[in-house]
Amino acid sequence: MKRLLCMEYGSNVGGAERFLLKIFHNIDREKYRLDFFFSGDKKNIYNDEITQLGGRVFHGIYTRKNPIKAYYNYYKCVKDNDYKYILVVAPHSLSTIKLLVA
């Protein structure tokens, strides 16, 4: 099974999150699994839907709150779960740093 980690900017209810969940609903879940890493420690309305579809949800702190700890959380999540595929969904190009950290 191929696992993709989707790194989101926040725990918002927005178009990017809904788009990824539409993909998750329509892919072959025996071949692919989408897991999500949300910045912010609060639970969002998609957590239950993601877990019902077989995905996992991780939460970390916002980069602007503590960049070093936030990047360490990204790194640790990727390393501990051995992700080979990562997708970053964010409103600005500085979020590519998350890919470098991962």
C-alpha positions in Angstrom: 0.0 0.0 0.0 1.3 3.4 -0.9 0.9 6.0 1.8 0.8 9.8 1.1 1.2 12.3 3.9 -0.8 15.5 3.2 0.7 18.4 5.1 -1.9 21.2 5.6 -1.3 24.8 6.7 -4.0 24.7 9.4 -7.0 23.0 10.7 -9.4 25.1 8.6 -12.4 24.0 6.7 -11.3 25.1 3.3 -11.3 24.2 -0.3 -7.9 22.4 -0.3 -9.0 20.1 2.5 -12.3 19.3 0.9 -10.5 18.6 -2.5 -8.1 16.2 -0.8 -11.0 14.4 0.9 -12.9 14.1 -2.4 -9.8 12.4 -3.8 -9.6 10.1 -0.7 -13.3 9.1 -1.2 -12.6 8.1 -4.8 -9.2 6.4 -4.8 -8.6 2.7 -4.4 -8.1 2.6 -0.7 -6.6 -0.9 -0.9 -3.7 0.6 -2.9 -3.4 4.1 -1.4 -3.9 5.7 2.0 -3.9 9.4 2.7 -2.8 10.6 6.1 -2.9 14.2 7.2 -0.7 16.5 9.2 -2.4 19.6 10.3 -0.7 22.6 11.8 -2.5 23.6 15.0 -3.5 21.4 17.9 -7.2 21.7 17.5 -9.4 19.0 16.1 -11.2 19.9 12.9 -14.4 18.6 11.4 -12.5 16.3 8.9 -10.7 14.2 11.6 -13.5 11.7 11.9 -14.0 11.4 8.2 -10.3 10.8 7.6 -10.1 8.0 10.2 -13.3 6.4 8.8 -11.7 6.2 5.4 -8.6 4.5 6.9 -6.3 7.5 7.2 -4.5 8.9 10.2 -4.4 12.5 11.5 -1.4 14.2 13.1 -1.3 17.6 14.7 1.6 19.9 15.3 2.2 23.5 16.2 2.1 26.4 13.8 5.5 27.3 12.3 5.1 30.9 13.2 4.6 30.0 16.9 7.9 28.0 17.2 9.6 27.2 13.9 12.2 24.8 15.2 9.7 22.7 17.1 7.3 22.8 14.2 9.9 21.6 11.7 11.0 18.9 14.1 7.4 17.7 14.4 7.2 17.4 10.6 10.5 15.6 10.4 9.6 13.2 13.2 6.2 12.4 11.7 7.7 11.5 8.3 10.6 9.6 9.8 8.6 7.6 12.4 6.0 6.6 9.8 8.4 6.1 6.9 6.5 8.2 4.3 7.8 8.2 0.8 5.2 10.5 -0.7 4.4 14.0 0.7 2.1 16.7 -0.5 2.2 20.2 1.0 -0.9 22.3 0.7 -0.2 25.8 1.9 -1.0 29.5 0.9 2.6 30.5 0.3 5.9 29.3 -1.2 7.8 29.3 2.2 5.9 26.1 3.0 8.3 24.3 0.6 10.6 24.3 3.6 8.4 21.6 5.0 9.3 19.4 2.0 13.0 20.0 2.6 12.6 19.1 6.3 10.7 15.9 5.4 
